[in-house]
């Protein structure tokens, strides 16, 4: 955002996502890719998102 001349502010707060061993076992998660697929809040936050930014697909 700074490179585009925008000011995201001094601090950016990203809401935490609790990931426990039990959750990983229950959802059969072995990789970060699987974690992002099965728990979308882990891999995405709108905390520093601008309308002109594309989405990851």
C-alpha positions, -999 to +999 in steps of 0.1 A: +000+000+000+029+023+008+043+017-027+010+028-042+011+061-022-015+050+004-011+051+041-023+020+059-015+036+092+013+029+117-002-003+131-022-030+114-040-054+137-048-088+123-074-108+142-058-139+157-068-174+146-064-202+172-050-234+157-045-263+181-031-297+176-066-311+182-080-290+154-052-301+130-059-337+138-097-334+136-096-317+102-067-340+090-045-310+083-009-319+074+003-288+054-001-250+055-020-253+022-045-276+037-048-253+067-056-223+044-082-244+025-100-258+055-097-227+078-099-197+054-095-172+083-060-184+087-048-175+052-067-142+047-073-109+065-090-077+054-068-058+079-046-042+051-068-047+020-075-020-005-102-023-033-076-022-060-058-053-046-066-086-062-076-117-043-056-149-041-074-177-059 
